[in-house]
Structures are given as C-alpha cells and as structure tokens.
Amino acid sequence: MELKDKIIVVTGAASGIGRAMALRFAQEGTRKIVCADLNLAGAEDTARQIDGLAVSVNVGTEEDIKSLIERVETEIGPIDLFCSNAGISVAGGVEVGNDDWQRIWDINVMSHVWAARHLIPRMTARGGGYLLNTASAAGLLNQVGSAPYGVTKHAAVGLAEWLAMTHGDDGIKVSVLCPQAVRTEMTRGHEDHVAAIDGMMEPEPVAEACVQTIRDETFLVLPHPEVLGYMRKKTENYDRWIGGMRKLNRRFGGFD
C-alpha cells in the first residue's frame, strides 16, 4: 500500500517510534495523520509539525479507542491505516501484582484487540484496510527480566497472526513491528540492557522500515535484521535456545 492521500491514525504519537512514524508517513503525502496519545501536549507537538490532528486517548480503555475511530471516520474520513503503537513495560516476574499485569495486558494486547474489533467491520465493508501493530522482538523471542512484557508481546504477535490469517480474504492487511531496543522513553537508562545487545536504534530507521513493509505488504517488520537469525536458532533447537537465554538472564539480571 502506498501512503499518499491516506488517512492514518498513530497511537503513542507523542514521542519515540509513534512520533517518528507520524513524521515519516507525512513525507509520503498523506491526506491526514491523527496523532493519538495520553500525552496530549506531546501529540499536539507532533501534529503541528505535519498539519495533523492531535487527540487525547488512553489506549488501555476500549471506549477511548472506539471513540477515536468514530471521531476520525466522522470528521475526517475512512481510516486507511491504523498504527496501534502505544505500549508500556513492567519489570519483574510472576510476583508482579495483578493490577500491573492487567494494566500491561490492556495496553499491550487489548488495545490491538479493540482497534481491530471496531475497525475491521468498517474496513471490510469498504473493501479493505491496513493494521500495523507494534509488538517487539520480545514477542518473537522473549524478555529477560520482564515476564509481563514478554508475555504480552507474544500475545500481540499471536493476535496479529490471527488477524492476518482470518481477515486477509476480507482485504485486511496486517503487519507487526518487532524491533529490539529503540531509543525511546521506555528504554531510557537501559542502554546496556540485554535488549540493546545489538545496539540501540533510533526511532527514524524503525519508521522507515515500517514504510517499506507497508509498501510491500509483508507481515513482519524487523528493523534489527539479527532478530530473524535468533528466530531461526530458536526453532532449530528450542532447548539450546532456552539455555542461551538462561545465560543472558544470569548476565543481565532484571529489567530495572
């Protein structure tokens, strides 16, 4: 899909990958980009740079996502591309409290579910549309020191796979973004953590990879090419891969 003249929604657009997406997409001559974020001031700053629309949205609630979709489709037009990008991280293992597990589940997984729930029927009725869901390399591999992050990102990848195989015949294109460490607020102070073992990438190359993937209409967005090799090693010998991950766990400890 080409982005020229398209209406695009990006959640988490106040900073990091979301902001880079919005700025890069605008270079393609989009019709309108909606910059959605809980941080409205940050979203407004992004929107000002591209003549976009800033909207305050809490992606951890279905009503906010539903209202966002309805507002855009009523006031601007049919959404061509919805980038469900906002996410959070929670450090720790199974001892993490239920409230934190539920919060990260809602933001990292259910936000994608709710976007699909309220967009796919609209997109299907008009012949198709595109969903770009941000997960993480942790959704393909895992995350040392953060069970909630690793688990929810696996679920996000699984959902994207399900959407692609179930609604592809309806004209729904799906891509899932799975980077390793990217220089954002989430990774601030973690430059030496395991996720950055292959280097800390800036958000701009990640956004560029998204543009190319959307143009090619392929499923996986892998800004870090090393991830594909790690995936192959994982499937070739699961036990050996887990042994390697145990070594990383001993080396890097927790995700503080």
C-alpha positions, 0 to 999 in steps of 0.5 A: 500500500502506498501512503499518499492521500491516506488517512492514518491514525498513530497511537503513542504519537507523542514521542519515540517510534509513534512520533517518528512514524507520524513524521515519516508517513507525512513525507509520503503525502498523506491526506491526514495523520491523527496523532493519538496519545495520553500525552496530549501536549506531546501529540499536539507537538507532533501534529503541528509539525505535519498539519495533523490532528492531535487527540487525547486517548488512553489506549488501555480503555476500549471506549477511548479507542472506539471513540477515536475511530468514530471521531476520525471516520466522522470528521475526517474520513475512512481510516486507511491505516491504523498504527496501534503503537502505544505500549508500556513495560513492567519489570519483574516476574510472576510476583508482579501484582495483578493490577500491573499485569492487567494494566500491561495486558490492556495496553499491550494486547487489548488495545490491538484487540479493540482497534481491530474489533471496531475497525475491521467491520468498517474496513471490510465493508469498504473493501479493505484496510491496513493494521500495523501493530507494534509488538517487539522482538520480545514477542518473537523471542522473549524478555529477560527480566520482564515476564509481563512484557514478554508475555504480552508481546507474544500475545500481540504477535499471536493476535496479529497472526490471527488477524492476518490469517482470518481477515486477509480474504476480507482485504485486511492487511496486517503487519507487526513491528518487532524491533529490539531496543529503540531509543525511546522513553521506555528504554531510557537508562537501559542502554546496556540492557540485554535488549540493546545487545545489538545496539540501540536504534533510533526511532527514524530507521524503525519508521522507515522500515515500517514504510517499506513493509507497508509498501510491500505488504509483508507481515513482519517488520524487523528493523534489527535484521539479527532478530530473524537469525535468533528466530531461526536458532530458536526453532532449530533447537528450542532447548539450546535456545532456552539455555542461551537465554538462561545465560543472558538472564544470569548476565543481565539480571532484571529489567530495572 
